[in-house]
């Protein structure tokens, strides 16, 4: 497990590669997919963070969410000040403050 610093860019450089990942699916306890994070401009960092959280924790619970918020570094403060601007960070804030835990499913590229 990494020890996050204050810079998202530096934290991101320490995470595993997302080569071969098509998307991240987030699944509730009943098995229903509640969200997906696709590989697209502006979302690659979120895909990397969520993939890492899925590899490091059994589920996306409050402890995993807090660790994810630390990895997002300075973007976490911006998300707290501008709800809705960073939906993937907003989700972590919600789980860290009592929303239902989720499971993280990494969907590989078809050609990977």
Secondary structure, DSSP 8 states (H G I E B T S, - for coil): -----S-HHHHHHTS---TTEEEEEEE-TTS-EEEEEES-TTTHHHHHHHHHHHHHSSSB-HHHHHHHHHHTTHHHHHHHHSTTS-HHHHHHHHHHTT---BEEEEEE-TT-
